[in-house]
Structures are given as C-alpha cells and as structure tokens.
C-alpha cells in the first residue's frame, strides 16, 4: 500500500479557516459561561484574520468585504470582553482579601460587566445574529481561490508580517501612545498566530523537523512573551481609565496609585523583550 499523500498547503489553510469559523460559532453558543464563550470566539476571529492575511494578494478582490464583516463582528463583542477584562484585572490586583476600596470597585465593575452582557443578549438572544453572520462568512471563505496559496506565497507573507511588526515596534518606541502600543501588540500577536499556523501546516505535511520550522517555534515563543507583556500593560491602562470613569476620585485614588505602580513594574519587564 502506497503512503498517504500529504495534504497541500492550500487544503490545510482552507480547512483551518473553516475550523476557526466553527470554533467561533460553538463558542458563542456557550450558554453556561458567556464570558468564556465571547473570549474564545474573539480568539477564533483573530486566528482567522491572521490566516486570511497570508492570502492577502490572491484574496484581494474579496478581502475588503470579508475584513469589514470580521471587524464588525469583533467590534460587537469588544465592549463585552473589555468589561470582563477590566473586572478580571481588578480581581487580580485586589487579591484574595480585597480592601474596602477594591470591594466597592469590584461591585461597580461586576454590575457594569453583567449589564453590558444582558443588553447584548437582549438585542441578540443567544447571539443568533452573530452566529448567522459567521456561517455566512464561512460560505464566502469556502469560495476563495485557496489553490493559489503555496509555500512561496506564505513565506513572502510571513516576511511581510515581520516587516510590519518591526515598523510598529519602532513607531511605539518613538512615540509610546496607547494606540501605538496596541498596534504593536496586534502585529506581534498576528505574526505569532501565523507562525503557529505555519508549524501546524508543516506538521500535517510531515515536515515538522525542518530547521526553519524549529526556528519559527522559538520566534513564536518570543512573540507570545511580548504580546502578553504588552497585553498586561494595556489591560492595566484600560482598568485605570474605567475606574476614572466611575467619577469617584477620592475612593479610586488609592486604587489608581496601585495601578500606576504596576505599570512601572511592567514597563521594566517589557524592556528586555522590546
């Protein structure tokens, strides 16, 4: 019996795109833990975005509408996720025995988080509209010219992602605004996801032992540490902005001071990575 033929790069990419759509739909169907479901759906959407960028040139005709659909979907979930991240970050800072100030803040943040989720589910019960959007998107993706993707086109796009990341890094280092830091993080996370996907593709094709694959495994690990560090800094800044928006300056002052101290620590931790 002849050995099974390895799947083509195009076939694995197309299959992976369909898989991410299914993961997003399943996650938004998770009624037991809505916040976890939203988090997992957003991760699937980000992985899908990073995958589609690898076909940026051959998919050029269809990409504007696909990007718009994905952006709208991600945006519709972002305020829900942001509210939960603020609450989760506050819980971490508050520790197992929160001070009276943190207990009050946590109550306000929990109310805010639950209110946003209730409003979203009232507007879109069970996230049925969002799940339908993803199913429609999956049908569109199925019709893309996946056959045009090969080793050379993917390698070229990985190099392009590296250049975009370096450009974002330089911009963030020159002008350390939250927007520039966020863009740097997005570029790092996207390249990490692309490298992890590329490793899975090579493994599926029986080429996981190649030295280029191993090198990219290390690069993906570096990018994971970088994006995590940038993400922690971003979460702390977002929590600080949220606490300020509660308009209780005296009650929030010691909490904001603690966040400031944490930001200083993370700034030092980030320096070796950048």
N, C-alpha and C positions, 0 to 999 in steps of 0.2 A: 504494500500500500504506500503510495507516494505521500510525503508530508503535506500537511495542510498549507495552502498558500497564505502568506501573511497579508492582512488587510492593507489596502492602500492608505496613504496619509489622508487623502480626501474622504475616504469612507469613515475613518476613525473620527475626523473632525465633524463630519455631518452627524454621526451617531452621538458624539459628545454634546453637540448643540441641542439635539432633540432630548437628550437626557437631562440637561440643565432646565429645559422648559418643563419637563415632567416633575423635576425636583421642586421647582418654584410653585407649581400647581398643588403638589402634595403638601408643601409647607403652608400655603395659605389655606389649606383645608384643615389644618390642625386646630381643632376647637378646644382641645384640652389645655394648650398653652399657646395662646395667641401671640404673645410677645416672642416666644422662641420661634414660632412659625414665621413671623414677619422677618426676624433676623436671618433665618435660613433662606427665605425667599429672596431677600436682598443679596445674600451671598451668591445664590444661584444666578441672579441677574447680573451681578458683577463678573462672575466667571464667564457668562455668556457674552457679555460685552468684550471682555479681553480676548475671547476666542474669535469673535467676528472681526476684530481689528486685524487679525492675521490674514483675513481675506479682503482687506480694505480696498485694494486695487481691483481685483476681479469682481467684487461685490459693489463697486462704486455706484452703479445705477440704482440699486435697491437700498443702499445704506442710509440715505437721508431719512426715509420714512421709517426704517427699522430703528434707527437711533432715536428718532422722535418718540416712537412708541415705547421704547425702553426707558427713555428719560422721563416720560410722563408717568410710567408705572413706578419707577424708582422714587420720583418726587411724591407720588401719592402715598408712599409708605415712609418717607423720610421723617416727617414730623412725629409719627408714631414711634419710630425707632429712636429718634433723638430724645424724646421724652423718657423712654425707658432707659437709655444710656445715662442720662442725667441722674435718674433715680439710682441706677446701679453704681455709678461712680460715687454718688453721695453716700451710699451704704458702705462702700469700701473705706472711704475717708472717715466716716462716723465710727467704724469699728464695732465690735460686739456689744459694747456698752456706750451707746451714744449719749452725748451731753444733752442737756435740755434744749440747747440751741439746735443741735442736729436733729433731735426728735421732732421738733417743730418743723424744721425744713423738710424732713423726710415725709411728714404728713402732707405738707403742701405739694411736694413732688409726686407722691402717690396719687393724690387727688387729680393733679394735672395729667398724669400718665393715664389713669383709668378714664378720665373724661374724654381725652382725645380718642382712645380706643373705642369707647361707647359711641361717640359721634361718628366715627368712621364706619362702624358696623351698622349704625342706623341708616347711613347713606348707602352702604353697600353690604347688605346682610350676607354673612358667610363669605365675604369677598368674592361673590359670584361674578361680578362685573370684571374684576381684575383677573380672575382665573380664566374667564372667557377671552379676555384680551391676550393672555399668554397662549391659549390654544390657537387663536387666530395667527399669532406671531409664529408659532411652531409650524403652521401650514405654509406660511410665507418662506420661512427658512428652508423648508424641505425643497422648495423650488429654486434655491440659489445654485449657481454654477460651481458646486464644490469640486468637480473634476479638474478645475483649473488650479487647484492648490496642490503644490508638490514640495519636495524638500527645499528647492531653491527659493520659492516664494515665501515659505515660512521662515527660513533662515534670514532672508532680507528684512522681513517684518520684525523679527527679534532684534536685529541690529538697529532698525529704526526706533524701536521702543527704548533701546539703551540710550540712543542719542536724545530722545525726548525726555528721558529721565534725567540725564546729565544737564540738559538745558533748564529743566525745572529746578534741579538742585542748585545750580548757580544763581538762578533768579531768587530762590528762597534765602540763600546765604547772603546775597547782596541786599535784599530788602525783605526782612523777616516778618512780613504781614501774615495774619492768619490765612488769608486767601492763597498766598504763595506757598505756605507750609502745607495747606490742604492739597494743592495741586501736586506738590512734590510727593506727598503721601499717595495720592491716587496713581501717579505714574509708577511709583515703586511697587504698589500693590498689583497694578495691572501687569507689569513685567514679571513679577513673581508668579502670578497665575498662569501667564503664558509659558513660562519655563516649566512649571509643574505639569501643565497640559502636554507640553512637548516631550517631557520624560515619560508620561503615560503612553503617548503615541509610540515612542521608540520601544517601550517595553512590549506593547501589543504587537509590534513588528519584529520582536526578537533582537533588538539592538541596544538593550539597556546597558550593556557592558562597555560601550564605546567611551573613550576618554572625554569626548565632548559632552556626553550625557552626564558623566560624573562631575565634570567641572561646573555644569549648569545646576547640578544639585546643590553644590556649595554656594553658587551665586543666589539661588532661590532662598537658601537659608539666611544669607546676609540680608537680602531684601525683606525677609519676614521680620527679622530683628529691627530693621529700620522702620518699616511701616507700623510695627507695634509701638515703637518708641514715639513716632510722630502721632500715632493714634491716641496714645495716652495723653500727650500734651494737648491734642485737640479736644479730647473729652473733658479735661480739666478746664480749659478755656470756655468750653460750652457750658459747663456747670456754673462757672463763675458768672457768665452772662445771664444764665437762668435765675440764679439767686439774686442778682441785682435787679432783675425784672419783677421780683416779688414785692419790691418797694417797702422793705422793712430794713432800712440801713443799720439801725442800732443792733437788731437781732442778728443780722447777717454778717456784721463786721468781723467777728472772730472767725467765722467760717471762711470768709473771703481771704483772711490773713493766712489761714491754714492752706488754702488752695494756692496762694502765692508762694508759700514755702515749698510746696510740692512741685510747682512749676520750675522753681530754681533748681531743685534736685534733678528733675528730668532734663533740664537744659544741659546740665553737666554730663548726664548719662548719654545724651544724644551726640555729644561732640566726637567721641571715638568712631561712631557709626557714619558720620557725615564727612 
